[in-house]
Amino acid sequence: MSDSLSFKSVAELSSLLAAGKITSLELMQSCIDRISAVDGKIGAFLGFDQEDAIAQAKASDERRKNGKTLGPLDGIPVGLKDNISLAGQPLTCASKMLKSYVSPYDATVTARLRQAGAIVWGWLNMDEFAMGSTTENSACKKTCNPWDISRVPGGSSGGCAAAVSAGMTPLALGSDTGGSIRQPASYCGVVGMKPTYGRVSRYGVAAFASSLDQVGPLAHTVEDAALLLQAIAGADSHDGTALVNPVPDYLREMDSKKGPWKVGVPKEFFGDGLDSAVREQVQKAIEFYKKAGCTITEISLPETRYAVAAYYIIATAEASSNLARFDGIRYGHRSDKATDAVDVYSLSRAEGFGPEVKRRIILGTYVLTSGYYDAYYVRAQKIRTLIRDDFMRAFNDVDFILAPVSPTIAPKFGEKSNDLLALYLGDIYTIPVNLAGLPAISVPCGVAHEMPVSFQLIGKPLDEVTLFAAAREFEKAHDFVTRHPQL
Amino acid sequence: MDHLAKLARIALTEEEKAHFSGQLGTILNYFDQLKSVNMDGVEPSAHAFPVYNILRGDEPGPALDVEALLRIAPASRDNQVLVPRVVDDEG
């Protein structure tokens, strides 16, 4: 049973459930069996509550038996990046700081998945507090890329991407601040989407950089990603940044959106630093759209060259402020060496945070220091304006933008960790999208150096539908959905 | 680095200070490229799109469970979170 279900799409699983050919309990059990079989090698899960997952599966089967099925996600397991709250369950953000934390409430996305009947389960590994792009910054464990266990899965949602890729959960929810969904999805050969900033509520999701963070799906197929986004998108009285714009019926509108599209290809995203084998695969995707009748236009996004600098100023500044809440007082690690209140803060934070988190807090503190604030933070925010203007200008002429996700395939462990700047520059194609608040989907499109490669489609604000439609058209004409790592 | 560690309320070791200070130098050098960009008349964006206040009716609703919150506190007593003394006893 287990292997035959591991790589099925949600659409397939949903129809098997509807036809009574499988039960949710069998599906859940097959995920658990798959974890037993392969996760010792991969390390995607920090853990999961088997009893709770089984209970949710049984409840779904019961609903189905009574004709009260809640929708296409009913009975489908959705794994959560370990920065998304599940009431009564641990939430560590892969940090020692939250080693013994238990979520007192559900994140809005968790609550919505429950309403849709999904089985919300598992704590998926990540870079500590989502800071990193390899998952090597996890204080908990190492996660390997299922396609080559000597390589990283990407990050920071590395556990999500590895778990879906290795068939341990059909869906996962991650978060993307500078590429943290799209890049690991690309490294692991699965679909990943960062929705428009504000499309999905962040209530109950541990904050990293609040003007950039966005929750989104990782899945085997484009349609599965759309199904998952459908369940979680929309306004939320607990999150003032969650957009009130109505959520379209993604699947239905996808069907009615037809090409040929006007596709923009930004020349700045194909410059030096892009691995030639990766470039070749992305070029093939451009050729595909061209053959499908799309107009391919070279565009220029000149200000994106400053995106990495602006991002690391804005993101670290916001992180230094957001992570001030971890002070050892109300929750999280408290140092037992502290004797006064200030010591509680300083020692608890020194003991609880790992090196990358400390580094970013210090950097963020620096750029916010009076005297440097205008030179760094305000300038970075102006760069954000210029970058957004670049994109919006481009969208006068094109329907969406096609670009690589990452300049390289998944690196080997430790390959880049000594060169911080090189590591930060790895996010060069994903970061501008977060700064501009745009939706983008990462779609598997080829193999380079025997590892998966994806391209990303970047859309107009709130135009997820066009991205889904165009991505699905590519997906249907290729067989990447049927390729899986041998484990 | 001492000043930053104090502002950030992280007790960094001497080794960490030395390590971070070198790395910070490299990154700040990289940030210097922003200084040459002409930003006359450019408005800063705190978010990618304008964010507005959203108000709701001032009506009581369910709050978080006190017991669940106290369970995750590092120390608690009498239904309250316990912290080290903050104000000196003047008596």
Interface residues (C-beta under 8 A of the other chain):
Chain A: G88 S100 Y101 V102 P104 Y105 Y197 G198 S211 S237 G240 T241 V244 Y306 V308 A309 A310 Y312 I313 S320 A324 D327 G328 I329 R330 Y331 G332 H333 R334 A338 T339 D340 A341 V342 D343 V344 Y345 S346 L347 R349 A350 F353 P355 K358 R359 I361 I362 L363 T365 Y366 V367 T369 A375 Y376 V378 R379 A380 Q381 K382 I383 R384 T385 L386 R388 L420 L421 Y424 L435 A436 G437 L438 P461
Chain B: M1 L4 A5 L7 A8 R9 I10 A11 L12 T13 E16 F20 Q23 L24 T26 I27 L28 Y30 F31 Q33 L34 K35 V37 M39 V42 E43 P44 S45 A46 H47 A48 F49 V51 N53 I54 R56 L64 D65 A68 L69 R71 I72 A73 P74 A75 V81 V83 P84 R85 V86
